[in-house]
């Protein structure tokens, strides 16, 4: 990772207030091992967020010179464009961005502010701009004399408001509809409208739906292609392992690469299947681990029993007799056996 620019500003606002206080840093923070570790961890948290939405700068924002409802605030699109063309400095870009954020947060009475991180960095040959709203949290540290001290630190684990712009993708293909990604959590869903307006992005897709569409297509492809359950199970497991590995590395799934890895001898058939009108899967998706894991599980419950089975266990440690409508389970979990023995 190469950190090109990094800065933190502060925006303070109380719940139910329509006024906010802006404190702007006057200098970028120089790159260091500590800063790089912080940004690496922040990216890991961002990548781990199961639900993200994708989009592009809205046509209205990209064609407008100023923010709607104002006379002197340039749009986020406009000032980022100016920064990338070296017309304004990083300090000016982030300062103007904070003025836009201030305008929008004052329209959201229930919203509160925090420390706003702007990070321009390069990784895997691509440039990104990460914007994240963080809050301080109190903690305890032990000093060199083994004394106890109270410290405040930025809580990156509670990342509810954040966006990442793939600058390289945007510059190479401005017609793309997914170079802007944003965290969408339950905690931030109702309060994030002002942040979305600040970014100026139109939502075009989300990781939940994209992953669900891909694995629905995989399931139907297996049913139409393979006769044996073992073949279907192996294909699905291979697909799951690949997508989860990509998700854990913070990478998207390129459907062509995915097909080469998973479909092997049936690459063309699989590509035609996922690109059909029925599915029309994007060429690149952000894998959602929770959706993937649900896809490979068989679940059911009644008033007395709740059962969840990994599909790959069928025919192995789990045998289903359709005539008797019974399940035979071997290799029971140790914790389950211990509880049964206590009864």
N, C-alpha and C positions, 0 to 999 in steps of 0.2 A: 504493500500500500504506500502510495506517495501522497502526502498531504500538501496541497498547493496553498490553501488558505483555510483559516479556522478562526472563528470569533464567537463570543457569547455576549448577548444583550439581555436586559431585564425589562420585563413588562409586568407591572403590578396593578391588580384590579380586585376589588371586593365583590362578592356575590351581591346581586341586586343593584349594583352601582352602574351608572352609565358613563363614569369617568375612569380613566386609567393614567398611570404614571409611567413614563418611558425613561429608562436609563441606558444610554448608549456607550459602549466601549469605544475608545478612540484608536485602539490599535489591535491588529490581528495577533493571535497567540502563535508564537514561533513553534515550528515542528520540533518534537522531542520524543524520546522513547515513552515517556509518560503519556503524552498526548496521543501518540500512535496506539498505545495499548487501550486508552480510553475509547478512541474511535473504532478500533477493532471490536471491542466489547459492545459498543453502541450498535454497530452493524449486526453483530450476532443476535442481539435482542430484536432488532428490527426484522432481520431475516426469519427469526423464530415465530414471529407473530402469525398465527394461523390464518387470520382473515385480513387480506389486503385487497384494496380496489385499485383498478388501473384505468388510466385515461390519458388525455392530452390536454394541452392548454385550450380553453374554450375559444371558439371562433370569435365570440364577442370581445373577449379580453385581448386576443391577438390582433384584432383590428382596431381596438380602442387606444387612444393616447392616454386617457386618464381613467381612474377607478370610478365606476358608476356612483353617482351621488356626491362626487367631489369635483373641484375645479383645478386642483393643483397636485393631486397624487397620480403619478404615472402608474400604469398597470404592472403587475408582477412580471408578466411576459415581456413588457417593454424594457424594464430595468435590467432583467436578467440578460436579455438580448444585448443591451448596451454594454454590460459588464463583459460578456464573452467576446465582444468585438473591441474590447479595450477602450471604450469611450468613457467609461467611468471606472473608478477603483472598486475593489472589493468592499472597502469601508463604506463608500457611497452606496453601493448596491445593497448591502445589508441594512444600512441606516434608513434608506428609502423603503426597504421591505418592511422594517419595523413600524414605520409610519402607516403603511397600508394595514398591517396587522392591528395596530392600535385603533384605526378607524373601524375595522370589522368587529373587534372584540367589544367595543363600546356599544355595538348594536345587539350584543348577546348578554342580557342582564345576568344570567345564571353562570356565565363563564368566569373563570379566574385566569390570571396570567401565570408567569413563571420565567425561567431562564430559557432564552431562545438560542439554540445552537445552529450555526451555519457552518457547514464543512464542505469545501470543494476539494475533492481528492480523486486519485486515479487508482484503479485496481483491475487486474486482468485486461489491461490495455484499453479500458474505457473510463471516461470521465463522468463523475457523478456530483450532484449537489444534494446534500442531506440537510434537511431542516427539521429540527426536533424541539418540542417544548418540554422542558424538564423542571422538576421541583426539587428543592432542598429537603433532606431528611436528616434528623439527628441520629447520631450513633456514638459508640464508645470505642476508644482505642487505648492500647497499652503503650506507654512511652518507654524510653531506654532504661529508666529507673524502675520499670515495672509498676508505674503509677497508672491510675485510671483517668482518662481525659474524655471530655465530651467534644465531638466534632460534628460538623455539618458536611454533607456530601450530596452530589447530584444523584438522584435515584433513577438510574437508567432502566431498572427492572420494571418500573411502572411507566412504560412508554405508551401513552394513549394518543398523543397528537404528534404525528411525524409524517413527512413526505420525502420521497427521494426522486430526483429527476435524473434520468439517464441522458446526460448531455450529448454523449456521442451518438446515441440512437436518434435523438431529436435533430441533431445537426445533419446526420446522414440521411434521415428519412422523416422529414417534417410532417408527412402525411400519415405517419404511424399513429396508432390510437392507444398506445400503451407505454409511452416513455415516462409517464408520471405514475408513481405508485404512492399509495397512502395507507397508513394503518387504519383499520376500522374495527374497533373493539366495542364490546357491550358498554363499557364505561364511557367511551368517547362518542358513541353514536349520536346521542341527543345534543351533545355540546359541540360537536365538531363542525357544524355547518359554517360557523364563522371562519374556521381554519381552512375549510374547503374553498370558501369564497376568497380567502386571502391567497391561496395557491392559484386559484383561477383555473381549476381543472374540471373537465367534464368526465364523469365516470362512464366507462364503456364496458368494463367487465370486472369480475371479481374472482379471487382464487378458489372460493368454494364452488362456484358454478362451473368454472373452467375444469377443475379437477373432477367434479361429478360427471360432467359431459364426457371427459376422456375415458373414465373408467366404466361408464355405461356403454360406451362404444367398444371398449375392450371386452366386456362381458358378452355383448352380442356377437362380436367378432369370433370369440372362442366357441360360442354355441353353434355358429354357422360354419366353422372351419374344422373343428376337432370332433371326433367321435368318442374318444375315451376321456373320462373324467380326469384321469391323471395328466393328460396333455393340457387340458383346460387349466387345471390347478397350477401346473408348472409355469404356464405362460403368464397367468395372473400374478403369481408370486414373483416372477422375474420382473414384471412391469412394476409391481409395488416396490420391490427392493431398489430398483433404479430411480424411481421418482422420489422415494424417501431419502435416498443418498443425495440427490440433487438438492432437495429441500434443506437438508442439514448443512450443506455447503453454501446455502444462500443463493443457489443458482436456479434459473428457470429451466424448464424442460423443453428442449428443441425437438419438435415432433419428428423431424427427419433423423436426428441422432438417436432418438428414442426407438424409432422403428428399426434402425440398423442393429441396435443392441438387443431388442426384444424379439422382433419378428423374424430376423435372420432370413431364412429361405422364402418367407412370404412378405417381404418388405413392400413390394408394389401393391399386393392385395390389401395389406393393412393400410397403407397410405390412401388408397382409393376409398377404403371404407370410412376412415375418419374424416376425409375431405368431402364425403357425400353430402347431399342436401339435408339428409336426416340429422347429421351431426355438425358438419362444417366447423371442425375444431381449429382454433387459432394455430398458426405455425409455431408459436411459443407460448407456453403457459407457466404460471406460478403454481407449483404443486402444494396442495394443502394436506399435511400429514394426517390430520384427524379424519378427513374424508377418505383418504387411502386406506387407513386402518379399518374404518367401518365397512369399506367395500369388501374386504377379505374375511369378514365375520358373518356367521349365521347366528341369528338371535331369535329367541322366542320366550314367552312367559305366559303363565296363567296365574290363578290365585295362589298357588302353592310353590311353583317352580319357576326359576328364571335361568335360562341357559344361553351361554355365548360360546361359539365354537369357531376356531380358525378353520377356514375352508380346507386348508392343506391337511388337517387332521382326519378328515373323512376318509374312510377306508383304511386308516392306519390305527390310531389310538381311539377313534370313534367309529363305530359300526352302526349303520341304520338299517333296520329290517322293515321294509315298507309293508310287508304282509302282516306282520305282528304289530307294526307301529311302535317299535321299541328302539331305544338307543343303548348300545353297550359301550361303556367307557373304560378303557384301561389306562395305565400310567397316570393314576390320579395325582393331583398336586399334594405335596407333603402337608401343607396347611389344612387342606380339606380332610385328608386321612386322620390327622391329629384331632380335628373337631369331631369326626365320626366316632373315633375310639373313645372320646369322652362322654358320649351319649349313653 
